[in-house]
Amino acid sequence: MSMDPPSTSKAFDFEKTLEELEQLADEQAQQPARVDAIESAALALHFIHELGRLDDFREHLRNFRTGQRPSVGAAPSFDSMSEAMDWLRAQREPRYGARVNVVGVPHVVMRERADRWFLIPAPRTPPEAPEGP
């Protein structure tokens, strides 16, 4: 029996998530901005699936929910975005999802196309749950 909290032990169900997003979009039909956001999330999931990275996403989601991060050494740190982008362009094959600090702000390495890498501010990690009795 797993000792993980329920929110971390559930496996990500691609099809069920898409069904839920579709239902949410229907419920929010009077809010076009919300529908656009929901549809964008669904398209992002399809994109991840089409890239063959759904298992990587599941692992990322599990790590994010539990606050665990892969141990890959210290994140590079830069004094400007210009320096960070110079470093990124110099990488032979940047590691998707790698973390770097730019002026003290955590960023994540992302890719728009096979040849276009960029940095976005890193999502916040969920606060750690206090230890229970």
C-alpha positions as CSV (number, residue, x, y, z in Angstrom):
1,M,0.0,0.0,0.0
2,S,1.4,3.4,-1.0
3,M,2.1,5.9,1.8
4,D,1.9,8.8,-0.7
5,P,-0.8,11.4,-0.2
6,P,-3.7,10.9,-2.6
7,S,-2.8,13.9,-4.8
8,T,0.7,12.5,-5.4
9,S,-0.1,8.8,-5.9
10,K,-2.6,9.2,-8.7
11,A,-1.2,8.5,-12.1
12,F,-1.9,11.2,-14.8
13,D,-4.7,10.0,-17.0
14,F,-4.3,11.7,-20.4
15,E,-7.7,10.8,-21.8
16,K,-9.6,11.5,-18.5
17,T,-7.8,14.9,-18.3
18,L,-8.9,15.8,-21.8
19,E,-12.5,14.8,-21.0
20,E,-12.4,17.0,-17.9
21,L,-11.0,20.0,-19.9
22,E,-13.7,19.6,-22.5
23,Q,-16.4,19.6,-19.8
24,L,-14.8,22.7,-18.2
25,A,-14.8,24.5,-21.6
26,D,-18.5,23.7,-22.0
27,E,-19.2,25.0,-18.5
28,Q,-17.3,28.2,-19.2
29,A,-18.8,28.9,-22.6
30,Q,-19.9,32.4,-21.5
31,Q,-16.2,33.2,-20.6
32,P,-14.2,33.2,-23.9
33,A,-10.9,33.9,-22.2
34,R,-11.4,30.9,-19.9
35,V,-12.4,28.7,-22.9
36,D,-9.2,29.8,-24.7
37,A,-7.1,29.0,-21.7
38,I,-8.7,25.6,-21.3
39,E,-8.3,24.8,-25.0
40,S,-4.7,25.9,-24.9
41,A,-4.0,23.5,-22.0
42,A,-5.7,20.7,-24.0
43,L,-3.6,21.5,-27.0
44,A,-0.4,21.6,-24.9
45,L,-1.2,18.1,-23.7
46,H,-1.8,16.9,-27.2
47,F,1.6,18.5,-28.2
48,I,3.4,16.7,-25.4
49,H,1.7,13.4,-26.4
50,E,2.6,13.9,-30.1
51,L,6.2,14.5,-29.2
52,G,6.3,11.2,-27.4
53,R,7.0,12.9,-24.1
54,L,3.9,12.0,-22.1
55,D,5.8,9.7,-19.8
56,D,8.3,12.5,-19.2
57,F,5.4,14.8,-18.4
58,R,4.0,12.3,-15.9
59,E,7.4,12.1,-14.2
60,H,7.6,15.9,-14.1
61,L,4.1,16.2,-12.7
62,R,4.8,13.6,-10.0
63,N,8.0,15.4,-9.1
64,F,6.3,18.8,-9.1
65,R,3.5,17.6,-6.9
66,T,5.9,16.0,-4.4
67,G,8.4,18.9,-4.5
68,Q,11.1,16.6,-5.7
69,R,13.5,17.8,-8.4
70,P,16.0,15.7,-10.3
71,S,19.5,16.2,-8.8
72,V,21.6,17.5,-11.7
73,G,24.0,19.8,-9.9
74,A,23.8,23.4,-9.2
75,A,21.9,25.6,-11.6
76,P,24.0,28.0,-13.6
77,S,23.5,31.6,-12.5
78,F,23.7,34.8,-14.7
79,D,23.7,38.5,-14.0
80,S,21.6,39.3,-17.1
81,M,19.2,37.7,-19.5
82,S,21.7,38.4,-22.2
83,E,24.4,36.3,-20.5
84,A,21.9,33.5,-19.9
85,M,20.8,33.5,-23.6
86,D,24.5,33.5,-24.7
87,W,25.0,30.4,-22.5
88,L,21.9,28.8,-23.9
89,R,22.9,29.4,-27.5
90,A,26.4,27.9,-26.7
91,Q,24.9,24.6,-25.5
92,R,25.2,21.8,-28.0
93,E,21.9,20.2,-26.9
94,P,20.2,22.1,-24.1
95,R,18.5,19.9,-21.6
96,Y,14.7,20.6,-21.8
97,G,13.5,21.7,-18.4
98,A,17.0,22.5,-17.0
99,R,16.9,25.3,-14.4
100,V,19.0,28.4,-14.5
101,N,19.0,31.5,-12.4
102,V,18.8,34.9,-14.1
103,V,19.4,37.9,-11.7
104,G,18.3,35.6,-8.9
105,V,15.1,34.5,-10.6
106,P,14.7,30.8,-11.4
107,H,14.1,30.1,-15.1
108,V,13.5,26.9,-17.1
109,V,14.9,25.9,-20.5
110,M,12.1,25.4,-23.0
111,R,11.9,24.7,-26.8
112,E,9.5,26.2,-29.3
113,R,10.9,24.4,-32.3
114,A,13.7,22.0,-32.8
115,D,16.0,25.0,-33.4
116,R,14.6,27.6,-31.0
117,W,15.4,27.4,-27.3
118,F,14.4,30.0,-24.8
119,L,14.0,30.6,-21.0
120,I,10.8,31.2,-19.1
121,P,10.3,32.0,-15.4
122,A,10.1,28.7,-13.5
123,P,6.8,27.7,-12.0
124,R,6.6,27.9,-8.3
125,T,6.9,24.6,-6.4
126,P,4.0,23.7,-4.1
127,P,4.7,24.5,-0.4
128,E,5.8,21.4,1.6
129,A,3.0,20.0,3.7
130,P,3.8,20.1,7.4
131,E,4.7,16.8,9.0
132,G,1.6,15.2,10.6
133,P,1.3,13.2,13.8
